[in-house]
Amino acid sequence: MTDPQTLVTGADLDRWQARAYIRLGELIAAGRRIELPPLLWTLTTSGAITGEADPVSYSAGEQREAVRRWARLLDVEVDERTDQDGTVHLYAPWKGGTDNLVRGCIRATVRPALDDEDGE
């Protein structure tokens, strides 16, 4: 049997999203003030925020730089992992907001460049 005190209600999710939405607005405004590259932002139902360096708009170097600059703004470290195929995953988790309850991450998935798309 599930303990009723551990159930997450719709009101909880609404409250968490609203809190994260405010924090996201603050982040975008802070990034704009210091001319950080725009990110793709996602807000989950639980109120977690993800900012991703856009692989379509940014080169590999620009993706890396975007993650590093946003991580500096948030005063967090960037973890980096490289897959066997050369794909690099950058990930910078953070907590923030006035009550430090909003959580999120800044990330990028940098794929190796294709030398020749035609296979020649």
Secondary structure as GFF3:
##gff-version 3
##sequence-region A 1 120
A	DSSP	three_ten_helix	4	6	.	.	.	ID=ss1
A	DSSP	alpha_helix	10	33	.	.	.	ID=ss2
A	DSSP	beta_strand	40	43	.	.	.	ID=ss3
A	DSSP	beta_strand	49	52	.	.	.	ID=ss4
A	DSSP	alpha_helix	60	74	.	.	.	ID=ss5
A	DSSP	beta_strand	79	82	.	.	.	ID=ss6
A	DSSP	beta_strand	88	96	.	.	.	ID=ss7
A	DSSP	beta_strand	102	110	.	.	.	ID=ss8
###
